[in-house]
Amino acid sequence: MIAMDYGYQIECVVEEYRRGVLRLQSEYDEMKRSLSADDGAALLEAIERVEAEREAQARLEADERKRLETEAREQREAIARSIAARKSKDVVTPIDEDDDPEGEYYRRKSWLI
């Protein structure tokens, strides 16, 4: 009969189990490191995307503000020209007059015919 050393077999099984646990733990640690690196890259990418969107929004707002300021300035200038023309009490003639006989009709001194 073959004498079996159960203590030795148990030690072999425990050692095999311990090596398997260490192998799984190292795989787990490696996966955790790679995921955290991937998460970090994804986080940086998300931050960059948000910053780019924020900058684009700021540019749009600045362009809109500039457009509104230009529009307001043009309106103020038009009002100033209109006020200046009224105060000058000069005869206002059309810009495109170019020997227009109808223009002469509207520029006459007296409207009594």
C-alpha positions, 0 to 999 in steps of 0.5 A: 500500500502506498502511504499518503501524506495528507499534510503534504497534499494539503500544503501543495493545494494551499500553495497552488491556491496562494499562487493563483490568488497572487496571480489574480491579485496582480492581474486585478492591480494591472487592470486597475492601473490601466483603467485609472490611466484610461479614466484619467485620459478620458477625464482630461479629454472631457475637461478639454472638450468642456473648455473648448465649448466654453471658449467657443461660447465666449467667442460667440457672446463676444461677437454678438456683443460686438455686433450689438455695439456696432448696431447701437453706434450706427443708430446713434450716428444716424440720429445725430445726422438727422438732428444736425440736418434739422438744426441746419435748416438747409434744404435737403436734397436727395443724394441721387439728384443728378439733374432730376427735373422732379427734384427741382420741383420739390426745391422751389422757393414758393409752393404757390402756383 
